[in-house]
Amino acid sequence: MTVEGTTTGSIRVDFAEAVPKAFKALISFDAAAREGLDPALVELVQIRSSQLNGCAYCLHLHTSEAREAGESEERLHMISVWREAGSFFTEPERAALGLAEAVTLVSGGGVPDAVYRRAAATFGEEELARLLAVILAVNTWNRIALSTAKAPGAAPRRARRYRREPGGRLTRAPEGRPPFPPRGGQSPSGGGGRMPQRASSAAPKAWSAGAA
C-alpha cells in the first residue's frame, strides 16, 4: 500500500488504498461542507489555505479547477495579496479569505474576534458553518498531500467538474474523480477510478491524481 513518484522521491503510503473508509468519509465531509456555497468562493478559500500550507499538489488542483469554473487569471494572481487588492474581490470573498487565513494559521493566536465577526456579519449561521467546514476540509487534504508527498500535475486529466445550468448558474458536475486515486487508478471500491455515487447525490471531490 505504498506509492512511488512522490515529490521527495521516497515511497509513501497510498492513503486512499490503505484507509478507504477514512478516505471516503473525508470525501463525504468535503462534499457536504460545500453544499449551497458559491463554487468560486470555495475555490478561493481552498487556494489561499493551500498557499499558506505550502501544498503544491492542492494549489495546482484548485487553481486548475478555479479556471475551469471561469475564474480570471487576474484574480488568481491577486489571492495571495487579497488585502492589498481588495477591489478584485467582493466583501463575502474578503471575509471568507480572512477567515481561511485565521483558521489555517490558528496556531499563531487562534481566530481573532474581528475576523470572526466580519465573517459572521457577512454569512448566515449555516453558511458560516459550511465555510468553516470547507476550510477544515482543505487543511486536512493539504496535510495528507504533504505527508504523503503528492506530486502536482501527476494525474491524468479528469472530467470537467463544473457545469452551467440554464440561466447561467454554476454547479458541480454530478460525478468526478476522488482525491488521491489509489495505485492503478482504481477507487477503494474497485470502481475504475471513480467513487460510487452517494445517496445525497453530492459529487465526490475531484482531484488530479498525483491532493486537497
C-alpha positions as MATLAB code, in Angstrom:
seq = 'MTVEGTTTGSIRVDFAEAVPKAFKALISFDAAAREGLDPALVELVQIRSSQLNGCAYCLHLHTSEAREAGESEERLHMISVWREAGSFFTEPERAALGLAEAVTLVSGGGVPDAVYRRAAATFGEEELARLLAVILAVNTWNRIALSTAKAPGAAPRRARRYRREPGGRLTRAPEGRPPFPPRGGQSPSGGGGRMPQRASSAAPKAWSAGAA';
ca = [
       0.000    0.000    0.000;
       2.739    2.432   -0.903;
       3.293    4.651   -3.919;
       6.359    5.915   -5.736;
       6.786    9.101   -7.782;
       6.398   11.450   -4.826;
       7.895   14.924   -4.565;
      10.623   13.572   -2.282;
      11.457   10.564   -4.434;
      10.730    8.316   -1.466;
       7.998    5.702   -1.159;
       4.976    6.900    0.824;
       1.718    5.287    1.913;
      -1.206    5.287   -0.527;
      -3.756    6.943    1.759;
      -6.855    6.093   -0.287;
      -5.898    2.433   -0.595;
      -4.639    1.980    2.958;
      -7.654    3.501    4.765;
     -10.568    3.544    2.294;
     -13.204    4.150    4.991;
     -11.405    7.233    6.285;
     -10.781    8.375    2.706;
     -14.450    8.097    1.730;
     -15.529    9.774    4.971;
     -13.349   12.771    4.128;
     -14.819   12.960    0.620;
     -18.327   12.923    2.085;
     -17.422   15.613    4.650;
     -15.925   17.804    1.931;
     -18.953   17.455   -0.352;
     -21.427   18.132    2.468;
     -19.458   21.203    3.582;
     -19.644   22.980    0.233;
     -23.348   22.376   -0.474;
     -25.054   25.699   -1.143;
     -21.843   27.748   -1.188;
     -20.688   29.734   -4.210;
     -18.219   27.474   -6.087;
     -15.978   30.453   -6.897;
     -15.743   31.405   -3.217;
     -14.978   27.797   -2.254;
     -12.088   27.642   -4.726;
     -10.657   30.970   -3.486;
     -10.643   29.665    0.088;
      -9.051   26.373   -0.928;
      -6.370   28.158   -2.936;
      -5.486   30.514   -0.073;
      -5.232   27.742    2.513;
      -3.129   25.667    0.114;
      -0.799   28.640   -0.431;
      -0.331   29.132    3.310;
       0.289   25.424    3.892;
       2.753   25.234    1.008;
       0.804   22.427   -0.667;
       1.833   22.426   -4.329;
      -0.426   19.492   -5.210;
      -3.553   21.172   -3.831;
      -2.597   24.565   -5.204;
      -2.216   23.115   -8.709;
      -5.526   21.300   -8.321;
      -7.589   24.224   -7.090;
      -6.173   26.859   -9.441;
      -6.945   24.468  -12.320;
     -10.487   23.935  -11.068;
     -10.990   27.662  -10.488;
     -10.040   28.313  -14.113;
     -12.467   25.606  -15.191;
     -15.186   27.351  -13.189;
     -14.452   30.605  -15.068;
     -12.119   32.359  -12.624;
      -9.889   35.015  -14.187;
      -6.094   34.833  -14.229;
      -6.036   38.369  -12.836;
      -7.907   37.395   -9.673;
      -5.946   34.180   -9.256;
      -2.731   36.205   -9.207;
      -4.180   38.511   -6.524;
      -5.308   35.880   -3.998;
      -2.061   35.879   -2.019;
      -2.269   39.682   -1.658;
      -6.049   39.983   -1.383;
      -5.920   42.675    1.325;
      -3.900   44.991   -0.902;
      -6.027   44.036   -3.928;
      -9.382   44.389   -2.239;
     -11.123   45.834   -5.282;
     -10.679   42.499   -7.067;
     -12.836   40.654   -4.510;
     -16.328   41.037   -3.099;
     -16.947   41.597    0.605;
     -18.072   37.958    1.121;
     -14.896   36.788   -0.622;
     -12.699   39.043    1.530;
     -14.445   37.888    4.697;
     -14.014   34.257    3.650;
     -10.343   34.717    2.767;
      -9.682   36.366    6.125;
     -11.353   33.503    7.947;
      -9.476   30.925    5.872;
      -6.168   32.541    6.790;
      -7.000   32.711   10.505;
      -8.151   29.079   10.706;
      -5.242   27.805    8.618;
      -2.767   29.693   10.835;
      -4.719   29.001   14.033;
      -1.596   28.024   15.993;
      -0.373   31.608   15.700;
      -3.007   33.013   18.030;
      -6.385   31.495   17.310;
      -9.114   33.113   15.220;
      -9.280   36.818   16.116;
     -12.686   38.163   17.157;
     -12.569   40.833   14.440;
     -12.037   38.216   11.731;
     -14.836   36.026   13.032;
     -17.236   38.971   13.453;
     -16.611   40.066    9.878;
     -17.449   36.609    8.578;
     -20.475   36.276   10.875;
     -21.800   39.633    9.680;
     -21.447   38.529    6.060;
     -22.737   34.947    6.145;
     -25.761   33.366    7.770;
     -25.164   30.858   10.546;
     -25.435   27.794    8.285;
     -23.321   29.380    5.547;
     -20.661   30.303    8.079;
     -20.604   26.772    9.469;
     -20.277   25.359    5.939;
     -17.467   27.790    5.181;
     -15.637   26.689    8.326;
     -16.132   23.073    7.279;
     -14.667   23.797    3.815;
     -11.628   25.410    5.449;
     -11.196   22.451    7.797;
     -11.522   20.035    4.881;
      -8.929   21.707    2.665;
      -6.486   21.908    5.573;
      -6.930   18.182    6.102;
      -6.352   17.438    2.402;
      -3.296   19.718    2.442;
      -1.795   17.770    5.313;
      -2.484   14.426    3.689;
      -0.941   15.577    0.412;
       2.134   16.986    2.137;
       2.569   13.971    4.427;
       2.361   11.544    1.503;
       4.411   13.853   -0.777;
       1.838   14.047   -3.570;
       3.390   15.466   -6.743;
       1.426   18.246   -8.517;
       0.242   17.570  -12.046;
       0.962   13.844  -11.853;
      -2.573   12.727  -12.672;
      -4.432   12.012  -15.917;
      -6.874   14.735  -16.922;
     -10.198   14.254  -15.171;
     -13.688   15.017  -16.428;
     -14.970   18.573  -16.060;
     -16.030   19.324  -12.504;
     -18.361   22.274  -13.097;
     -21.246   22.917  -15.444;
     -23.541   25.794  -16.293;
     -27.228   25.345  -15.601;
     -29.930   27.125  -17.655;
     -29.810   30.732  -16.574;
     -26.043   30.674  -16.078;
     -25.835   29.256  -12.545;
     -22.588   27.377  -11.935;
     -22.939   23.961  -10.295;
     -20.752   20.938   -9.676;
     -20.946   18.113  -12.191;
     -22.741   15.020  -10.848;
     -19.594   12.875  -10.932;
     -15.882   13.443  -10.530;
     -12.657   11.670   -9.689;
     -11.949   11.309   -5.970;
      -8.886   12.857   -4.381;
      -5.794   10.646   -4.213;
      -6.939    7.893   -6.616;
      -5.280    4.701   -5.393;
      -2.498    2.979   -7.264;
      -3.611    1.807  -10.705;
      -6.448    4.335  -10.950;
      -8.942    2.196   -9.025;
     -11.162    3.662   -6.340;
     -11.249    1.967   -2.920;
     -14.471    0.317   -4.072;
     -12.785   -1.038   -7.217;
     -14.903    1.164   -9.491;
     -12.378    2.057  -12.167;
     -11.074    5.249  -10.564;
     -14.423    6.731   -9.547;
     -16.060    6.676   -6.169;
     -19.642    5.323   -6.116;
     -22.397    7.959   -6.067;
     -23.558    8.748   -2.545;
     -27.189    8.760   -1.547;
     -27.045   12.537   -1.047;
     -26.287   12.890   -4.796;
     -23.474   15.323   -3.943;
     -20.470   14.748   -6.167;
     -17.294   13.388   -4.573;
     -14.373   15.757   -4.535;
     -12.498   15.699   -7.818;
      -8.687   15.805   -7.703;
      -5.926   15.198  -10.153;
      -4.041   12.058   -9.248;
      -0.674   12.536   -8.114;
      -4.498   16.111   -3.277;
      -6.558   18.662   -1.436;
];
